[in-house]
Every structure is written in C-alpha cells, then in structure tokens.
Amino acid sequence: MVGRGDGEDRAAAPGAALSLIRAGAIGAAGMSAAFSQGHVVVLALLLGLAAGRVSSGAAAAGAAAAVLLRWGSPSLGALAGNQSVLGAAGLTGTSAAAASAWLAAAALVLAATPVGHARPPQGRLARLGFVAPAVPFGLAAAAVVAGPGPGGALGLRVAAGVAAVVLAAAVATIRTTPGADRVAASLAVSCGIAAVLAAGTS
Amino acid sequence: MTEPGWADAVLVLALLAPLVGLSGLVGRLSVAIAGRLAQAGALVAAACWFALLVAGSAPEVWRFAPDELTLAACVGAALIAAGAAPAAGPAVAAGLGALTATLAVATDGRPSTAALACGLLATWGVAVAARTSTGWPAVVAGVGVVLTALALVDVGDAGTAELRPLALLATGSAAVGLVAGSRPRHTVSVLVVGVVVASLRFLPGLPDEGGADALALALAFAGTVAAACTLPDRWRAGLPWRLPTPVAALALWALAVAAAPVEGAAVVAVLLAAAAVLVAAVPAPGVLVAAVPGAVLLAEGLAAGRGGVLGPLAALAGATVVALATGVGGVAAGVEEATERDQAGPDAVPAVLLAIWLVAIPGSWAFAGPGDLSLYDRGAAVAIAASMASAVLFGAAARRSPTLGWLASLPARPLPPVRPERQPRRSARSRRRAARAKAPPAPPPAPPPAASGPGAGADDRDRPRHRRRPLRVSSR
C-alpha cells in the first residue's frame, strides 16, 4: 500500500516523494510570497517546481501574467506597495481588474498539489509534510488578491493568507483521488487563462 | 584595467589552442588520444576566451579584435567543441579553430561578416569532409550555412534595414539551429554559435514596419514546433521528428525575440542564445534552467509592450514553456529514458558552472547589453538562499523523522542497536545443559536432487510439489 511509509512503497513510487529540489522550491516560493520579495515570474517558476506538475506551473504562470498585465511591474514588492496605497487588489479597481485578481488567486489555490498521488500518511507531522507544497500556493494567492505590504492593511493580508493556505491544503488533500486531480488541474489552468483575459481587458 | 600585452598574449593562445587537436592528424595517435588532445585544446581555448571576457579587455592582434559578444560566443563554441571532441577529434578542433578565428576578425572596428561567412563554410566543410556529419543533417546544415553566408555578404559589416537579407539570415540560422538541436555534442553543433551571433548582430536593426512582426512570428512558431518536437513519443502526436535537445527551440526563440518589437529585445535574445549554447554544450535536461533569465525578461517585455504581434507571441511563448517543461519533466520522472548523450561527463563542468552563474546573476553578464536585470538578480538571490536553507532544514528533519523520511525519499536515521540483556553468570555444566535443551532436533536426511537441468538451482517454490506423469504422445 502506497503511503504507509515502508521501504517497498518508496521503491515503487520514487516520483511521488518530495525531493530536496522540490523542498527547496517550496521554501523559496513561500518566502517570496510571504514577504513579497523578488520577481513575480520567478515566483511562478518556483511554484511550478514546487508542485512538480506542468498544469500547476501553467496556472501559476497565468496568475503571474495577470499580475504583470494589471500592475505593469514584475516586482512583488511593488505589488504589495500598490495594494498598501490603493487597497486590496480584489476589492479595488474596475470589475474586470478585481475579477482578474480573484481568478488568479483561484488558479493558484486550485493548482496546489500534495506530495504525489498517494493517500495522506499516518501521523500529524507526516500529514503536514504531505500538504507542504500547498503552502506557497496559498501565500501567493493571498499576495495576489489581498496582499498589502507594510503601511497597509496587514491584518487583512494575514487573514487572507491563513484562509488561502487552508483552502490550498484542502484542495491538495482532495487531489489525491485521480478524478478530482484532473478536475482541479483543468480548473486551475482555466482560471489562469481567464485571469489573463480579464487583466487584459481591464 | 588589464595590460594590453597580457590580453594580446591570451588572445593568441586562445586562437592557437584548438590546433593542439590537429596533432592527431600528424602522429599515429589512437582515436581516444586524439579526441583527448582536441578536448584539451578546446578547454584551454574556452578558458582563455573566458579570461578575456571576464577581465573586460579589448585585445587586438593584427586583424583580430573581438568585442564582448564575440568573446562570449567563442567561449560557447569552445565548450560545445570540448563536448564533441572525444568522438570527432581533429575535425572538431579544425572547425573550432576556423570559427573562432573568423569570429574574431574585425575590419574598421566592426566584426567582419565576410570572414564569418568563410568560417562558417569552412567549419561545415570540415565536418562533411571528416564524415562526422552525414545524411540529412549535413545537407540541411549546408543549406543553412550557405544561406547565412550569402546573407552575411549581402548585409555587410555595417548592417542593413532591408527585410530580404535579414530574412535570409534568419532562415539559414534556423536551419543550422535545427541541425544543432538534433545532433547534440556534434561538430555541426559548433556552427550554431556563429549563425546565432550573426543574427543577433543584425536582426534588431530590422524596423517594425519592414516586416519584423511577420518574421518574428514565423521564427517563434518554428521555435514552438521545435519545442514540441522535444516531447517524448507518447505526447508528440502528429510530429514525426524527435529533437533530443531544446537547442533548436531556444535558438529560434532568440532569433524571434531579436526581430520582435519587444522592450529590451536585444538583451533577452542574447540571454536566450546563451542558454541555447549552454544546452548544446551540455545536453542534460537540468541545464535548461539556463533559459530562465531570458524567459523571465521575455515575459516582462511582452507584458509591458503594446502591439498586435505581442499577443500571438505570448501565446506561442506559453506553449513553448509548457512543451519544454513537459519534456524535461518526462525525463526527470523517468517517463522517458535519458539518452547516453544526456549523461554529461567531467568536461561539462565549466558549462554547468556557467549555467548556474547565468541563472543566479544574469545582471553580471555585461556583454548581454544594457538591460535592467537588478530585480531578477535580487529575486534570484532570495530564491536561491531560501531554497538552500529550506532544503537543508527539510533534509535534516527528514533524516530524523521516519514519516518525513518517507516524504523526502530519504532513509531515516537508523535507530541505535539494541544491546542484549546481560545474562547471569552460570556454571559450565548448566551452560552445556541449556545448550542441549535448545539444540534443534536432528534434520532429516536430505532428499536427492530433483533434476540436473537448468532449473536445478531454482527456488523451492518453483519446483513441482509432486511428480507429474509425462504426457504420452501417440505415434499415430
């Protein structure tokens, strides 16, 4: 049985395990998204690497393109600064712009993946590790839709971050079933494309 | 600042170093030794060109006066040749010598297009004459080289703004790029450096209203198709060709960006071309990350610009990224087996280090042009530091915890061995008595061997439990 922690399972499904490269990408993406440091396209690449899925990377790239189109700057710091002054991205601007922010956040939450396709393992620590790739997706979603930086509504960002991480972890747990995995991947890519279109028309 | 004498001496050494590989033609050397000599010459040349590039020197010896882009191109050509040398030997040494020497020739302070055209033709001729390139790759590369040479002669040293010679130049470069993508670590792969450098020099001069949009779209479409051709067999529906490396896709995209009306196009094109050359030098899937800086800046430029061609370009770029990521992911996940050429040897170390440098601090690659890469550099620094810290922390935690060890696919730290409980001292008689009591009963006599055929040593489970009666076949 896969996911019970015995040696045979490890040998049977090597691709399902979290490699150190993925672990590094998870940490880097989480740091970038939480503290709004770096480049939005680099964050999308890190998210794709953290998820280990092309569909998740495509959804993250769509969200990054939507941010680029709306704000005109690839800097995550500028994104947070703009939201500090103008308000949360999902609550300000034209309806198309706000919709673009929400769609980008939805794409990021739906793109969250667990470690492989196995069922969650036993033990609290192992379960937390199992949904670890979802954490940077939630933080990035919060930064996109409600991510004011210092000087703005930081409480809103923290609340949005917690909610988005919980949602992303739930999505990641649900995606352990093959049918739900396919549906979530399709929805994530669709939301990413829709976010780009909405940002382009705003 | 560097001393001119020092730089000139290094330039001479860089030009002459590939000729060491020609010693295989003179003496009666084995193929392996000739290949090693050619490889050593190429690596020495690469080191010399790199030293000149990093020192920021502008050496000038006779007609040889390379600029920064030429120095970088010569580093790339030498690295590709170092990878191809063990198999090609003197042929690749001759090709490298001809190409780098003609790349470095300048007239009136400008790189000489006529010399480069001669160098491209000579390199291709050497590859064909030495029979290191045969069949359709030789033909396609030859057509591409001839087209490029004709275009270079037409363009001239000063450049032109006409569409026809530049389109010819791009077409020839694309043909050579396709061959380089299909033949990694090959003598003809060295050619891709020359044609791409020639295109990068002159394609940005094409005005927007002069057909630049159409040329950029055509090249981008070709790059997307080339990227799709790198996919594994089961995902490459409808595309009969298989390109083992993404060199062609990256080179074609570099040409497309050079011709496109994208903000900072020259820098993006040089970064993508550098990635193509590094992938040609080390065709391992992981080296594709060298394309990240170029891709990031391309996304930035596409989002910042306004124009009718940018939308289709963005869609094609997205499709290319998905195709390349799927191909690399397929190799990494074991869907597709890595070929023998994907397994790089020690000679690939310089190219891998350059790829890491390019990914981490592309802003320090001054030859790429005056682009603003500071934001990318800061983001990459944060990402690399955070990823290393989290990888170390996660690895340490995974080794301590069995559950996280499963997640990390790492063996958990083994538990300390259990010490046997100390037994009370007993007399010799009582020990003998206990040993007799614990001794197992005498084993039954061993059965005779069942068979002496090939399965005689097989496991017991494979043997029949009872003897079967052989089938009798009637003679009627």
Interface residues (C-beta under 8 A of the other chain):
Chain A: G5 D9 R10 P14 G15 A17 L18 S19 L20 I21 A23 G24 A25 I26 G27 A28 A29 G30 M31 S32 Q37 G38 H39 V41 V42 L43 L45 L46 G48 G52 V54 G57 A58 A61 A64 A65 L68 L69 G72 P74 S75 L76 V115 P121 Q122 G123 L125 A126 G129 F130 A132
Chain B: V292 A295 V296 A299 E300 A303 A304 A314 G318 V321 V322 A325 T326 G329 A333 G334 L375 Y376 R378 G379 A380 V382 A383 I384 A386 S387 M388 A389 S390 A391 L393 F394 G395 S401 P402 T403 L404 W406 L407 A408 S409
